[in-house]
Amino acid sequence: MQEKMDKDLLYRFFEGQTTIEEETRILDWVDESPENQKEFLDYRKLYDMMLLNEDKIFRKPVGRGNLRKWGGVLLRYAAVIVVTLAAGGGYFYQRYNALAENFNTISVPAGQHVDLTLPDGTKVALNACSELKYPSCFVGDNRCVELSGEAFFEVARNEEQPFVVETYACDVEVLGTKFDVEAREQNNHFMTTLVNGSVRVSKRGNPNRKVVLEPNQQVSLCGEELVVAQKPQHEEFLWRQGLIAFRDASFEELLKEFEYCFNVKFEINREKLPQTLFTGKLRVSDGVDHAMWVLQQNADFKFRHTSGAKECILIE
């Protein structure tokens, strides 16, 4: 009869609070059957969800900061792996890699943003209409994540294991820093902005085409070229606080931004859009009608809602 693993022991394991003997017991249990491995991964996913939502269930309140302790687990894991391999078995490392290959996916709907902490302690703010894929634990030479959309990263420094953000257009490699990446393939738009530290951006398919950014610089992909410029002074990534900040933005640029922020679709029913440039800040929680009313104070246009599966606004 298969041993039933205590869920409290598994949660202590995820938090880095188990002994070597307990960790060995858990991994022996995982190796017993595919059912046990599935149960382990299910509990890991549930634990990640608890951290993401800061739920107060099971044995004690779980905060995002507890995930940082996972690094301690990896260190002790490494010691157990070395001992096991020295004893003449390679199975331990192989099954550990199989668990590490389990990826989590966080998708953020329009009009929302999500804060989370990755297994290495890296903090991520994920913007609306964005998706992040990351492993349950980082192993190997790099800490790789996949991003579609926009995210702000505060990377936990680890010179032995660089952090890499993979996107449809470019890869961003860092050791420890704060930076923003925006990669929206549907708009053919890629941009990375560095706040502090250092990042190296290389074009996918052509890794020899790369640039290293200094603080307060940003790089955009224009055609096949990586173009470096200074970060706009107004850009402080206020979307993390539920704000839309813009300076000298065109009417068309704001409509695209509003589609992400308010989960609406705009249809244009006029030959020419207003040519006004807009500067200011809007709070997402005030809603799209308020945002459009603010624009009307400086531009001549009308708007009205139309029916459909997705909220649609007609610009006249």
Salt bridges, closest charged atoms under 4 A:
GLU3 OE2 - ARG25 NH2 2.77
GLU15 OE1 - ARG59 NH2 2.73
GLU15 OE1 - LYS60 NZ 3.65
GLU22 OE2 - ARG12 NH2 2.99
GLU23 OE2 - ARG76 NE 2.98
ASP28 OD1 - ARG95 NH2 3.43
ASP31 OD2 - ARG95 NH1 3.67
GLU39 OE2 - LYS4 NZ 3.49
ASP42 OD2 - LYS38 NZ 2.90
ASP48 OD1 - ARG44 NH2 2.92
GLU54 OE2 - ARG64 NH1 2.89
ASP120 OD2 - ARG143 NH1 2.41
GLU159 OE2 - ARG157 NH2 3.13
ASP171 OD1 - ARG204 NE 3.20
GLU173 OE1 - ARG200 NH2 2.78
GLU182 OE2 - ARG184 NE 3.56
GLU182 OE1 - HIS189 NE2 3.56
GLU224 OE1 - LYS203 NZ 3.11
GLU225 OE2 - ARG209 NH1 3.74
GLU236 OE2 - LYS231 NZ 3.48
ASP289 OD1 - HIS305 NE2 2.67
GLU311 OE2 - HIS305 ND1 2.84
GLU316 OE2 - ARG304 NE 3.15
